[in-house]
Amino acid sequence: MRKIVLFLLCALFSTPVLSASLINDTETERVLMKLVLPLARAANIPDNRLKIHIVNDDDFNAFVMGGDDVYVYTGLLRQIKSPDALQAVVAHELGHTLGGHMAQMSERMNAEMKRTMLIQALGVGLMVAGGNPSLGAGVMAGATGVAQQSMLAFTRDEERIADNLGVDLMVSAKQNPHGFVTVLEQMHELTGTMESKINPNRINHPLTTERLNNVRARIADVAPDYKPNKSVEKSRHAEYELVRAKLVGYLDAPSRVRELYPSSDMSDSALYARAIANMRGGNLDGARIGTRTLIARNPDNPYFYELLGDIEYQFGHYDDSVDAYERALELAGDAPQIQTALALVLSERARPDDKLRAIEMAKRSLLSEPAPLTYWVLARAYGDSDSGRHDWAMAEYYNMTGDTKNVKKYAKRAQKKLKKSDSEYIKAGDLLK
C-alpha cells in the first residue's frame, strides 16, 4: 500500500499567506465562486478578475483585497452552516471596498502617526467582537490615549457602513440579505457573554447586538418583501454542506469528524466527511465503501470520483485510480488539481504512453493555475531521461515555494543540459535574474 502525504491531492502543497497557508481545491473554489460571483457582479467587478482564495486557518474570518481577491478562512467555512450567511460575510467585506475604507484608514493613520502614535492596520475582518486583536481590521498595536480612541471610533463607523453597503449589495445581487441576520446571530451566540463585559468604546467593531438591530432595520428598509428562491436555496445548501464536510474530513481530528457526522448519519455530507477521515486514518476499505456509495447515489458528481482516485492511488491500484480521475475530469472539465493528480499517478504507473500523458496533463494544469505541486509532478514525469527539463521544473517548484538557494542550483543545472534555443533554457535564465 502506498501512502501519500495528507492533503497532497486536495490541498496540493499549501502556499504561505499572512502566516497561514492557502488550500487549492477545485470543488471548494467552484462552490464559493458560485456564491461570490453575483455579489462581485453587483459590485461591478469583472468575472475574469475575481479570484477565490481559501486560507487554511481556524479563525472565523474573511477579507477582500483590492476588490478582486476574496480570502475565506477554513475556520469560517467549517462554522457557518448557511451559504446565505457566508455570502453576507463576503458582502460585508466588499462593503469595505465599496466604501473606500482602506484608503480612508490609511489617511487617518497617517494623521494619527504624526501625533507620535504607532498604529498598524492588519486587515479587515468581520469577526472581531470581543476585542481580539488577532482577527480583524484596524487593529491597534501600541496606540494609546486620544489617538487610539479616534481610530477605534473610525473603524466602528466603518463596520456599520460596511454592513449597510453589504445588505444593499445582497439585495442588488438578488441574494438573501437575511444571511446577515443568520451570521450575526451565530456570532452573538459565540460572543454574547463576553460582549456583556466589554466597554463598546474599547473595541473596533460595534457590539453584535447593535449590528443585528442595524441590519434588521436596513433589510426592512430595502427589502421588506424579499423572498428567496427555495429551489435554488436547497441546491446550493447541499453543495455548501458537501464542501463543509470535505474540509472537516481533511482538517479536523477523527474524534471531531465522528462527533459532527456520526455513523447513524447517512446523508451525503456525512458519508463524504467519514470517507475522507477514513482515508486519512488509513482505513482505505472503509473510505472506498463510503465513496462508492456516494458515486452510486450521485453518478455525475466529479469530486466523488476524484476522492475515489485518491483512495485507489493509496491502495496502489493505479489503473483504477487513473480511471477514476479521468471520469472526474470528464464531468468537471478544466480542473487543474485533478489534472495534477492524474499526472502524478501516470508518472508512477509508467506504461509506455504514460510519461507523455503525464507531461501533457501537468502542462495543461499549469496553464490554468501554476502550483508548486504541479511543477514537482512535471519534474517527476520528465525524470532522468530528460534531466534538463526535470531540473528546470524543479527550479520552478522551488521558486514557488520560496527556496532561493535551490532555485539557483536547479536553474544552473538545467541550463548546462539544455540547448540555448529551448524554451526551458530561457525560463531557467529568467529564474536566475
N, C-alpha and C positions, 0 to 999 in steps of 0.2 A: 504493500500500500504506500502510495506516495503522498506526502504531506506538502501542502503549500502554506506559505505564510498567511496567517489570518488576515482577511480583508484584501488579499492580493488581487483578487479578481473583481472585487466590488469597490474597495477604496482606491486601488491602483496607485499605491505609493503616495502617501499624504504629502502635501506641499506646505511648508511653513507659512503662516499668515497671522500677524498680530499675536504671536506666542502660542497660537493654536495650530491647526492644520486643516487643509481642505480635503474633502472627500469628493471623488468623481464617481458618480453612479448614474447611469442613463435613466433608469426608472424614476429615481427621486427628482432628478433635474427636470425631466419632462412633466411630471405631475406638478411640480412647483411652477414651472413656466406657464402651464395652463391656468394656474390661479393668479399669477402675477401679470400676465400679458394684458388682460383687459384693463387693469389699473394703469399699466405703463402707457397703453394707447390713449387712455383718458388724460394722462399727463403729457401727451404729445411726445413720448419717447419712441423713436423708430424701432421697429421689431428687430432689425439686424444689429442694433446697438445694445439691446438688453442682454444681460448675462446673469445667470443664477450661480451663486457660489454657496456650497454647503460647508459650514465651519464645524469641525469636529470638536465641540466644546459643550460642556454641560450647562453653560449659562442660558438663562431664559432671555434670549436677546436676538436682535436682528438690526441691521443698519444698511443704509444705501450710500454709495459713494458716487458722486458726480451725476446722480440720477440714472446712470446706466447699469451699474453693478450692484446687485442686490445680494447681500450676505445674510444667510439664515443659519442660525445655530442649531445643531442637533438637539441640544437641550430643550429648545423651544419646540421643535417638531415632535419630540417624544412626549412633551407635556400637554401641548394644545391639541384637543381632541376634535376640533371643528375646522374644516377648511375655511369657513367664513371668518373665524377668529384669526386664522393665520393671515388671511387677506387684510384684515384690519390692522395687524401689526405692520405689514408692508405699506399699507395706505398711510399709516401714521408716519413712517419713515419718509415716504415720498412727500408727505406734507411738509416735513422739514426742508426738503429740497425745493419744493414749490414756494415755500415761504422765504427762501434765501437765508435760512438761519445760520448756515455755516459761515457764509460771508459776513453776516452781521455779528456773529460770535467773534470772528477774527478782529473786526474793527473795535468791538467793545473790549476785547482782551488787550489790544494794543494800548487803548486808552488807560486801562487799569494798570498795565505793567509800567506805565510812565509814573505811576504813583508808588513804584518800588514793590508792587505785589507780584509774586510768581504764580501764574495761573496756567494750567495745562489742560487743553481740551483733548480728550481721549476718544471721542466718537459719540454718536447719538444712538441711544438705546431706548426701547420702550419701557423696560422694567428696571427702574432704579428706586422704586418706592422702598422706604426703609433706610435711605441714605447710604446704601452700599456703594462705595466709590469705584468698585471694580467693574460695574456692569453698564455704565451708560454715558450720556452726553454731558458736556460742560462740566466735567468732573473738576473739582477744586483740589489742587495739590499745593499746599503751603500758603494759601491765601487766607488772610485773616481780616477782621475788622470791617470797615465800611466797604472796602473793595470786594470782599467775599460776599457780603450781603447783596451788593449791587449785582454781581454776577449771578447769584442764586435766583434773585427775583427775575432777572432777564431770562434765564433758562426755564423757570416756571411758566412765564408768559409764553415762551416758545412752545412748550408742551401743550398748552391749552390751544394755541393756534394750530399746531400740527394735528391735534385731534379733530378740530373743526374742519380743516382742509382735507383730512383723511376721510371723514364722513362724506363730505361733498364729493370727493373722488370716487368713493364706493357707489354713490348714487349716480354720478355721471357715467360710470362704467357699467351700470345696471347690475351691480352686485348687491349683496345683502348687507346693509350698513349695521344691522343688529349684531354682526360679528364683533363690533366694538364693545357692545354690552357683554357679550359672552367672554371675551378675553379679559376685560376689566373686572368682571365678577370673579373669574378664576384668579386673577391677581389679588383681589381683595381677600379671597379665601386663604391665599398664601401669606399675606402680609397684614391682614386686618388687625390682629392682636398687636403686632409690632407698631403699626401706624398710630394706634391709640396712645402710644407713649412718646410720640415724636413731635417736636416743635416744627410745624409746617414751614416756618421761615428758615429752617436749617437744612433743607433738602432741595435738590434741584428739579424735582418733579412735584406737581400738585399731588395731594393725597388722592388715593384711588377713589374714595367715596366722592370727592369733589369732581374727579374726572368722569365718573359714572353719571352723576347728575348732569354734567355738562353735555356729554354725548347723547344722553336720552333726550335732552331738550333740543339739541341740534337735529337729531333724527326726526323728532316731532315736527320741527320747522320745515325741513327739506324733503322728507319722505313719509308723510303721515299715513299714506295709503299703500305703501310698498308691500308687496307680497312676493317672496322668492319663488322661482320655478321649481316645484317639488321634484320633478323627474330629473332635472339637471342636478339638483342638490343631492339626490340619492346616489347618482352615479359617481359624482366627484367625491362624495364622502367615502364610498367604497374604495376608490383609488387612493385616497389620502390615508385610509386605515391600513392599506397594504404597505404603504411607504413607512408609516409609523412602526408597523410590525417588523418590517425589514431592519430598520435602524435599531430597534430594541433587540432583535435577534442577534445582530452583529456587535452591538456596543455594550449591552447590559450583561451583568453576571447571570449565569444559568438560573440561579435561585429567583432573580427578579423576573426573568422570562416566564418561569413556571408560575410565579405569583400573578403576573398580568394575563398570561394565556395558559390557564390550567388545562390538563388533558381532557376535562369534560367539555371544553370549548372547542367545537368542531367547525367554527367559522373559517373562512379562507385566511383571514388575517392571523388567526391563532395557529393554523397549520403552517403558515409561512414563517412566523416567528420561531416556532418549535423546530421546524426543519432546518433553519439556519443555525439555531443554537445547537442542534444535534450534530450538524456538520462541524461546527467549531469545536465541539467536545469530542469528536472522533467517532460518534455513533453514526457512521455512514449509512448503515442499513436503515435505521430509523429516519434519517434525513431523506433517503431516496424514496421510502414508502410515502412519507408526507408529501414530497414534491410530486410524485407520480399521481397521488390523489388530487392535488391541485390542478395538474395538467388534464386529468380526466374530467374535472369539473369545468375547466377553463382552457380548452384546447387552442385558443387564439391568443393567449397571454404570453408574449415573448420572454418575459422575465422569469417565469417558472421554468422555461426551457434553459434559460441562462443558468439558473441555480442548479438544474439537473446536470448541465455541462460541468459546473464546478465540482459537483459531487462525484461524477464519473471520472473526472480527472484525478481526484484524490484517490479513488479506487485503483487508478492505473488503467482504466478501461478507455484507452484513447479513441478507439473507433466510436464508441457510444458518446463520448464527450464531444467529438467533432460533429456527430450527427445532431446532438442537442444544440450546440452553438449555431450550427448552420440553420436549423429551424428557427432559432431565436432571431437570427439576422433576417430571415425571410419575412418574419412577422414585424420586426422592429424597424427595418430599413437601415438607414445610416446610423449606426450605434458604435462609436469609437471604442468604448470599453469592451463590448462584446467582440469586436473585431480583434482587439488586442489579446483577449482571452483565447480566441480561436487560433491566432498566430502562435501563441505560446504552446498550445497542445500540438499543433502541426510541427513546430520546431523540435518537439520531443519525440513525436511518433516517427518522424524521419523516413517516410516512404519516398520513393523516387521523385514524386512531384511536390512533396510537402514543403521542401525548402523554398521553392519559388512561390508557392501559395502563401506561406508564412510571411515572406518578404513583401509580397503584394498587399496582404491584409494589414500588416503593420504600417506600410506606407500610406494606405488608404485612411487608416485611423489617424495618422499624423497630419494628414491634410485637413482633417476636420477639427482635430483637437490635439495639439502637441502635448505629450505627457512623458514623464521620466520612464515609467514602466514600459511604454511602447518602444522607446529607444533601446532599452535594455533587451526587450524581446527581439527587436530587429537585429541587434548585435549578436544575439544567440543564434538567430536564423542564418546570418552570414557565416558565423563560425570560422574555423581555421582555413577553410577553403577560399575564403575571401577576406583575409585578415585585415587588409587595408580599410575596407568598409566597416568591418567589425570594430576596428579601433576608432574610426570616425563616429560610429553610432554610440560607442561608449563615451567618447568625449562629449557628445550632445547630452547623454544621460547625466554625466557629472556636471555639465553646465546648468542643467535644470535643477539639480539638487544642491548647487552652490559649492561644489568641491573644486576650487580653482586649481589646486595642485594637480589633480588627476585630469582636469580638462586639458592642461598644457601637455601633460605626459602622453595622453592618448592622441591628441591632435597632432603632435610632433611625430608619433609613431605612424599615424595614418598617412601623413604627407611623405614619409620615407618610402611607403609601399605603393602609393597611388601615382597615377600619371598626372601631370600638371593640368591636363585637359579634363580630368574627371571632375564632375560637379562636387563630389565629396572632398576632393583635394581643396577646392576653393572654399567650401564650407568649413573645413578644418582650419584653413588660414584665417577665416573670419573669427573663429574662436580664439585664435592666438593674438588677435589685435588688442 
